[in-house]
Amino acid sequence: MSAEACLVPAEHSGLLKFSSALFYAGSSFLITVVNKTVLTSFRFPSYLCLGIGQMITTIVVLYVAKMSKAVQFQDFDRSILLKIFPLPLLYVGNHITGLASTKKLSLPMFTVLRKFTILMTMVLEVHILRKTFSKGLICSVGAIVFGAMVAASSDLAFDVEAYTFILLNDAFTAASGVYTKKKLGVEGLGKYGVLFYNALIIVIPTFLASAFTGDLHKAVTFQDWSKVTFMFCFLMSCIMGFVLMYSIVLCSYYNSALTTAVVGAVKNVAVAYIGIFVGGDYMFSWTNFIGLSIWYFPNASKVT
């Protein structure tokens, strides 16, 4: 695939749009469950080091693919930094806050608070990509946010730090989605270049940050490295980190940034309900449960 072929065309088939959205939904669902298992069930102490593992996997996979000529993207030069900025900053912010909030929140509350990403994406698309939206879609997004507020108002395990991480994650995700859509049209980068150089640019600063904060030491001295089940889940998380990032770029390439955000919220239907039983940290209340579910029914026809 040439670099020119990676430029965003004017229109794509419905099958490509649907397939990329379905691929993203499945990848996002799987990595949420796997990350929750690693960080909460096994109590792995460093979400930074888990993120580094996912970045290294992305770099290795794409470098090998480039060397074997399975994919093509521009070789590194000084123009890359200008072409890709500010995606690396948004990428690392999204990565770290996402893993931190996964560790600190129950899966149902994690997924319901991710609904705010849709509102933030809509606002950014209006201001950055100059898009307009129908009144019906705006009302639908309003109902989604209302459901999130109902659930949050009765969260029995409320944690200020966890809520700060998840709202920052929403903002980074929204900005990353909008700028990814914008950067996919930059000549020479394409889907694979965006993925590779994002990970390459921020992996070393993230590694230094983990060493400085003591996270690296905690990860190295973690006692469960000898357990086959933990190693399997950790490696699955690293692999799924690459798969998720690829699926996000692919979905953004064939669809709008808002569609990608909505797809991420739709898959949260399954994650929210499964999370009631997985992880062991969800505290049930009827108000919270209704808030988790409130938007899926009145808006089902608007989010597809």
C-alpha positions in Angstrom: 0.0 0.0 0.0 1.5 3.3 -1.1 1.6 6.4 1.0 -0.7 8.1 -1.5 -3.2 5.3 -1.1 -3.5 6.1 2.6 -5.0 9.5 1.9 -8.6 9.8 2.8 -10.9 9.4 -0.2 -14.1 11.3 -0.6 -16.4 8.4 0.1 -16.3 4.7 1.2 -18.7 1.8 0.8 -21.2 1.0 3.5 -19.7 -2.4 4.0 -16.2 -0.9 4.8 -17.8 1.6 7.2 -19.8 -1.1 9.0 -16.9 -3.6 9.1 -14.4 -1.1 10.5 -16.9 0.0 13.1 -17.6 -3.6 14.1 -13.9 -4.3 14.3 -13.3 -1.3 16.6 -16.3 -2.3 18.8 -15.0 -5.8 19.2 -11.4 -4.7 19.9 -12.4 -2.1 22.4 -14.6 -4.5 24.3 -11.9 -7.2 24.5 -9.1 -4.8 25.6 -11.3 -3.3 28.3 -12.0 -6.7 29.8 -8.3 -7.8 29.5 -6.9 -4.6 31.0 -9.4 -4.8 33.9 -8.3 -8.4 34.5 -4.6 -7.4 34.6 -4.9 -4.2 36.6 -7.7 -5.2 39.1 -8.1 -9.0 39.3 -4.3 -9.6 39.3 -3.6 -6.2 40.9 -0.7 -5.3 38.6 0.7 -2.1 40.1 1.7 -0.1 37.0 -0.6 1.0 34.3 2.3 3.0 32.8 4.3 -0.2 32.2 1.3 -1.9 30.7 0.9 1.0 28.3 4.6 0.8 27.5 4.1 -2.9 26.6 1.3 -2.0 24.2 3.4 0.8 22.6 6.4 -1.5 22.1 4.1 -4.2 20.5 2.8 -1.5 18.1 6.3 -0.4 17.1 7.6 -4.0 16.6 4.7 -5.2 14.6 4.6 -2.3 12.2 8.4 -2.2 11.9 8.5 -5.9 10.9 5.6 -5.3 8.6 7.4 -2.4 6.9 10.7 -4.3 6.6 8.8 -7.2 5.0 7.1 -4.7 2.7 3.6 -5.8 4.0 2.8 -2.1 4.6 4.4 1.1 3.6 4.7 4.5 5.3 7.2 7.4 5.2 10.7 6.9 6.7 11.5 9.1 9.6 12.7 12.6 9.0 12.3 16.0 10.7 9.0 16.7 8.8 7.3 13.8 10.7 7.2 15.7 13.9 5.4 18.6 12.3 3.0 16.4 10.3 1.9 14.3 13.3 1.8 16.9 16.1 -0.2 17.0 18.5 -1.2 13.3 18.1 1.7 11.9 20.2 0.7 14.0 23.2 -2.9 13.1 22.8 -2.0 9.5 22.3 0.0 9.2 25.5 -2.5 11.2 27.5 -5.3 8.9 26.2 -3.3 5.8 26.9 -2.3 6.6 30.5 -5.6 8.1 31.7 -7.5 5.2 30.1 -5.4 2.6 31.9 -5.5 4.6 35.1 -9.3 5.0 35.1 -9.7 1.3 34.1 -7.7 0.4 37.2 -9.6 2.7 39.6 -13.2 2.4 38.4 -15.6 -0.5 38.1 -16.3 -1.5 34.5 -19.9 -0.3 34.6 -18.9 3.2 35.8 -15.9 3.3 33.5 -18.1 2.6 30.5 -20.9 5.0 31.5 -18.5 7.9 32.1 -17.0 7.3 28.7 -20.3 8.6 27.3 -19.0 12.1 27.8 -16.5 11.4 24.9 -19.4 11.6 22.5 -20.3 15.1 23.6 -16.7 16.3 23.6 -16.1 14.8 20.1 -19.2 16.5 18.7 -18.0 19.9 20.1 -14.4 19.4 18.7 -15.7 18.3 15.3 -17.8 21.5 15.1 -14.8 23.7 16.0 -11.9 21.9 14.3 -13.5 20.0 11.3 -16.3 22.5 10.8 -19.0 19.9 10.8 -22.7 20.4 11.5 -25.2 18.1 13.2 -28.9 17.6 13.1 -31.2 18.6 16.1 -32.2 15.0 16.5 -28.6 13.9 16.9 -27.9 16.7 19.4 -30.9 15.6 21.4 -29.8 12.0 21.3 -26.3 13.0 22.6 -28.0 15.0 25.3 -29.9 11.9 26.5 -26.7 9.9 26.6 -25.0 12.5 28.8 -28.1 12.7 31.0 -27.9 9.0 31.6 -24.2 9.3 32.6 -25.1 12.0 35.1 -27.8 9.9 36.6 -25.4 7.0 37.1 -22.6 9.2 38.4 -25.0 10.9 40.9 -25.6 7.6 42.7 -22.1 6.0 42.4 -21.6 4.4 45.8 -17.8 4.0 45.1 -17.3 7.6 44.1 -13.6 8.5 43.9 -12.4 12.0 42.9 -9.1 10.8 41.5 -10.8 8.1 39.4 -13.4 10.6 38.0 -10.6 13.0 37.1 -8.8 10.3 35.2 -11.9 9.2 33.3 -12.9 12.7 32.3 -9.4 13.5 31.2 -9.5 10.3 29.2 -12.7 11.4 27.6 -11.1 14.7 26.5 -8.0 13.0 25.2 -10.0 10.4 23.3 -12.2 13.0 21.7 -9.3 15.2 20.7 -7.3 12.2 19.5 -10.2 11.0 17.4 -10.8 14.3 15.7 -7.1 15.0 15.0 -6.5 11.4 13.8 -9.3 12.0 11.2 -7.5 15.3 10.3 -4.0 13.7 10.1 -5.1 10.8 8.0 -5.2 13.2 5.1 -1.6 14.2 5.5 0.5 12.9 2.6 3.2 10.3 3.6 1.6 9.3 7.0 -1.4 7.3 6.3 -2.9 4.8 8.8 0.3 2.9 9.5 2.5 6.0 9.8 0.1 7.6 12.3 0.2 4.4 14.4 4.0 3.8 14.2 5.2 7.3 14.8 2.7 8.0 17.6 4.1 5.0 19.5 7.7 5.6 18.6 7.8 9.3 19.7 6.2 8.8 23.1 7.5 5.3 24.2 10.8 6.6 25.6 9.3 9.6 27.5 6.7 7.2 29.0 9.5 4.8 30.0 11.4 7.6 31.7 8.3 8.7 33.5 7.6 5.2 34.8 11.2 5.0 36.1 11.0 8.4 37.7 7.7 7.7 39.5 8.7 4.3 40.7 6.2 2.5 38.6 8.9 0.6 36.7 10.3 -0.8 39.9 6.9 -1.9 41.1 6.3 -3.7 37.8 9.7 -5.4 37.8 9.2 -6.7 41.4 5.6 -7.8 40.8 5.2 -11.3 42.2 2.9 -12.8 39.6 5.3 -12.8 36.6 5.8 -16.5 37.1 2.1 -17.2 36.7 1.1 -18.5 33.3 -2.4 -17.0 33.6 -1.0 -13.5 34.4 1.6 -13.7 31.6 -1.1 -14.7 29.1 -3.4 -11.8 30.1 -0.4 -9.3 30.1 0.6 -10.4 26.6 -3.0 -10.3 25.4 -3.2 -6.8 26.7 -0.1 -5.8 24.8 -1.3 -7.4 21.5 -4.8 -5.9 22.0 -3.3 -2.5 22.6 -2.0 -2.5 19.0 -5.2 -4.1 17.6 -7.3 -1.4 19.4 -5.2 1.5 18.1 -5.3 0.1 14.5 -9.1 -0.4 14.8 -9.5 3.2 16.0 -7.5 4.6 13.1 -9.3 2.3 10.6 -12.7 3.3 11.9 -11.8 7.0 11.8 -10.4 6.5 8.3 -13.7 5.1 6.9 -16.1 7.0 9.2 -16.3 10.3 11.1 -14.7 10.9 14.5 -18.2 11.1 16.0 -19.2 7.8 14.6 -16.1 6.2 16.1 -16.9 7.8 19.5 -20.5 6.5 19.3 -19.4 3.0 18.3 -17.2 3.0 21.4 -20.2 3.9 23.5 -22.5 1.3 21.9 -20.1 -1.5 22.7 -20.2 -0.4 26.3 -23.7 -1.9 26.6 -22.0 -5.4 26.8 -19.1 -4.1 28.9 -21.3 -2.4 31.4 -23.4 -5.4 32.1 -20.5 -7.9 32.1 -18.6 -5.6 34.4 -21.2 -6.0 37.1 -19.9 -9.6 37.4 -16.2 -9.1 36.3 -13.7 -7.3 38.5 -15.6 -7.5 41.8 -15.6 -3.7 42.4 -19.1 -2.6 41.2 -21.5 -1.5 44.0 -25.1 -2.0 42.9 -27.9 0.6 43.3 -31.0 0.9 41.3 -30.5 4.5 40.4 -27.0 3.8 39.2 -28.1 0.8 37.2 -30.9 2.8 35.5 -28.4 5.5 34.7 -26.1 2.9 33.1 -29.0 1.8 30.9 -31.0 4.9 30.3 -29.7 5.9 26.8 -29.5 2.6 25.1 -33.3 2.3 24.5 -34.5 5.8 23.5 -31.4 6.3 21.3 -30.9 2.9 19.7 -32.1 4.1 16.4 -29.9 7.2 16.4 -26.6 5.7 17.2 -26.4 3.1 14.4 
